[in-house]
Amino acid sequence: MIKNLGGKRTVLISTHILPEVEIMCSRVIVIHKGKIRASDTAENLLKNQRTAGSMRIEAKVGNDNATADLLKLPGVKDVVAEKDGDYTLFQVRLEANTDPSEEVMNLAMTRHWGVRELTRRRTTLEDVFVELTHADS
């Protein structure tokens, strides 16, 4: 109903349910502490962010210095490693407009890691909101 109205009229929605905003709205305005922090299409807001989501890697890496190796890859912003039995879970934050998946797999093959999972998580409007509202906090 709201999407149908939006074709004929301007509809202002105030919500914290950002996945619905991505589906329903043609434009998004982020207001923080009474100031407009961003106003654009959801697509442009996602495209112009400093981070491009993250990557989750679960692998057997042995005594390898895997975190340092991952940090050397282009597009990798930060790596947090957590041991889980024989496996290590890596949460990798990525730079905008990058996808080092191929480089990660090449590194894993070169180092003989046993990769159980490699998942890429794209940036969401929630990520955009957090980045915009925590920039001055």
N, C-alpha and C positions, 0 to 999 in steps of 0.2 A: 504494500500500500504506500509506504513512504517513498520507495523508489519510483512508483508511478507518479506521485505528486511532484517529485523532483524534476520531472521533465517539463512541467508547466510553471512551477513556482519555486522560490527559494525556501528550503526547509532547513532550519537550524536544529541540530541534534547535539545535545551535551551527553556524553557517555564515556565510560571507561572500558567498554567492550569493543576494543579496536578491531578485532577480526570482522565484526559486523560493519564497522565503518568502511573497511576495505571493500566489502561487497556492495553496500548501499550507496556510498557517496561518490560524487564526481570530483569534489574538492574537499580538502581537509584543512582546518585551521587549528593550530596548537596554541593555546593560551596558557601562560604560566605566570603566576603572581601578577595578574592583570595586564600582561603585555603579550602581544602576538609574537610568538617565537617562530612560527612558520605558517605559510598559507600557499598551498599548491595542490596539484593532483597527488593522490596516494602514490602513483607510479613515479612521479618526479621526486617526491620526498624520499622514497626508498632508494632511488638511483643516486641521489646526491649525498647520502650519508657517508661518514668517514669509515664506518665498519660495514662489512658485507656479510655479516653472519658469522657462522662458526663451523667447525668440522669436529666430528667425534671419531677418534681412532682407538680401537681396542686391539692390542697386539702383544705377542710374546716377543720381548726385545732383549732378553738375557741381561747381561751387564753392560749393554751398549749405552752410549751417551745420547740416547734418542731425543731428549728434550732439546739439547743444544743443536743437534742436527736438524730438527724440525724448525727451530728458530732461524736457521740460516736460509731457509727456502724463501723465494720471493713471494710476497703477499701474506706472509705469516706475521701477525702482530704480537701475539702472546701465546704461550703454551703452559697449561697446568696439567701435571701428571699425577695420577693416583694409582697406586699398586692395588691389584685385585687378584690375589693368588699368584698364579704363574703369569697372568696378563697385566698389562699396564693400560689404563684408560687415559687418553690424552684429550683434553678440551683445547682446541686450537681456535683462537680468534683471528679473523682474517681482515686484511685491508680491503677497502672498497674496490670494486671492479676487478677482483682477482679470484681465481679458482686454481689453487695449487694441487688439486686432486691427483693429476698425472705425476707431478713431481714427488708427491708423498708416496705414491705406489712405486715409482722408480727407486726412491730411497729405501723403501721397505724390501724390495727385491734385492737391491745391492747389499743391504745389511742382513738379509735372510731373516727378517721378522716374520712371525706367524700372524698375519692379519686376520682377525676374526670379524671385525666390523670397520667400515669406513663410511660415515654418513655426513652429508653436507646439509647444514641448516641455513636457509636464506634469511636475510633481514626481514623483520616484520614491522608493521606500524608501531607495535609496542616498543621495539628496539629504537625506532626513530623518536618516539615520545620520551623514552628514558634518556636518550642522548641529549635531546633538546632541553629537557627540564632539569637535568643534573649538570648542565654546562656551567651554571653560575652558583651551584650549591656548594 
